[in-house]
Amino acid sequence: MSDDAEQQTEEIEVLKSIYEGDENFKQLNDKTYQYKYKDEEKSFIVEICWGPTYPTEKPRINLEIFYNQHLISSVKENILNILDAEAEQWLGCAMTYTLFECLREKVPEILAEQVEEVVAVRLEKVAITEQLESKKPEKKEQLSKSQKRRAWDKAEMGKGGEKPRGWDWVDIVKHLSQAPHVQPS
């Protein structure tokens, strides 16, 4: 077993013991870990993936997960810069816990930049819904049967009083479908 593999095995045990019962920590597999950071209503998840030679090389840090789709790019870049600088200091040592913890202290200042964008997005959504509501078509007035009949009669009287040919014809197909079917004997 290589030195990197031994360090990874030890770090797995340490992470399990430290984060046991922490609902924000999630182990996806032996080489991928996530931690969810919260500050009031805002939150994001950082995913750390170990390569085969971790901790000799830096782990891959992933923020491009569905949960983080609301984060603006400047906030993502800030998080990545902080984690990259911290990981550079700890090359050759187990650093997953250290990376998660260095961010925990800085969450309020990281997400402070996100507030303005979230408010702007909410205002845009309100404006869009107001536009959609104003474009609703007006309902047409509903007429009763007798009102429709009177309107029809008035229109016919204006044309010389003659009704169109066939206005009182029976729908033959409908009439025949209602008649009892007699089979020939």
N, C-alpha and C positions, 0 to 999 in steps of 0.2 A: 504494500500500500504506500502510495507516494505521500510526501509531506503535506501537499495541498489537500489531498483526500482525507488525511487524518485530521487536519485543522477543520475541514468542513464537517466531519462527523462530530467533533467536539462542539462546534458552534451550533449544530442542530440541537444537541442536548441542552446547551445553555439557553438557546432561544425558547425552547419548549418550557424550560423551568421558569424563565423570567416572565414570559407572556402567558403562562397558564391562567385561564380565566379572563383574560383581557379580550373583550368583544371586538376591539378595534384591530387586533392582530389576526392575520390569517395565513396559514401555511398551505400553499396550493400543491406543492410537491417538495421533494428534498432540496431543490435548488431555486425555488421561487417563493417569495414571501411578500405579503402586502400589509400595509398599515394605513388605517383611516384616521385622518386628522380632522378635528371639528373645532369651529370657533363660532359660537352662537348658531345661526341658521346656515352658515356656509361650511362646506367640507370638501375634502379631496382625498384621493388614495394614491399612495406611492407604492410602486411594485419594484422589488429588487430581485434580479435574476443572476445567479452565480454561473460563471463559465467553468470549464473543466479545470482551469488553473487558478481559480479564485482561492485564496486571497492574494496570490502573487500579482494578479491583474485585478483591475477594478471591476466590480459587478456592473451589469447593465441595469440602468434605471429607466423605468417605463412609466410615463404619465399618460400615454395614449390609450387609455381604456375608456369604455363607454361611460362609466361613472363621472369621469373628469371632462366630459364634453362641454360643460358650462364654463370651464376655466378659460380666461383669455390667454393669448399666447405670451404676453409679457410676464404673467404670473407663472406660467409653466417654465419659461426660460429662467426666471429668478430661482425657482425651486431646483432646477437642474444645475444651475451654477453653484448654489450653496452645497448641494450634495456632491458635486464633482470636486470642489475644493476640499471638502472634508475627506472624501475617499482618497484623494491624492496624499494626504497626510498619513493615512493608515495602511498604505500598501504593504503587504506581507503579514498583516495582522487580521484577525477576525473583526469585521467592521460593520456588519449588518445592524446590530444593536446600536452602535455609535451613530450610524447614519439616521436611523429612525429617531433617536433621541435628540440629535442636533437640530432637527426640524421642529420637534415638539415645542421648543422654546420660542421659535420664530414664527409660529403659525399666525398670530394676530397681525404682525407687521407684513407678512406675506400676503394675507388675504385683505389687507387694508386697500390695496390697489384694485381688488376685485369688486369692491362695493360700488364704485362709480359706474362700472360697466353693467352690473346687475340692475341698478336703478334705471339706467338708460334703456336697457332691454325691456324692463317692466313698463316704462313709459311708452315705448314703441308698441308693445302689445296692447296697451290701453287705447292708444290712438287707432290702431288697426281695427280693434273690436268696435270702436265708436263709428268708424267709417262703414264697416259692414252693417251695423245696425241702422245707419241712416239710409242705406241703399235698399232696405226691405221694400218690396212693392206694396202699394196700397191695396186693401181688400176691396173687391167690387161689391156693389150692393146686391144682396140676394133678393130675388123676387119670388113671391108665392105663385102657385099654379094659376090662381084666378087673375093675378096681375099680369102674368105672361099671356093668358088667354085674351084679356082685354087689349093688351098691346098688339097682339096678333090681329085681332078683329079690327082695331083702328088702322093698322097698316093695310089691311085688305080693302077697307072702305075707301082709302085714299087712292087705290088703283082702279077705281070704277066699280067696286063692290063684287068683283068676281074672284072666286077662290081658284087656286091652281088646279089643273086637271089631276084627279087621283087623290085629292086631299083626304077623302073619306074611304079610300080603298082599304081593304083588309090585307094584312101581310099574309100571303098565301102559304108560305113555308111555315110560318109560326102556327097558322090555323091548322094545317095538315099534321103538324107534329103533335098537336093536342088531341086530334081525333083518334078514337080507338083503332088499333090495327087489327084487321080481320084477315085471317089466313084463308086462302082459297081451299075448298075441300075436294 
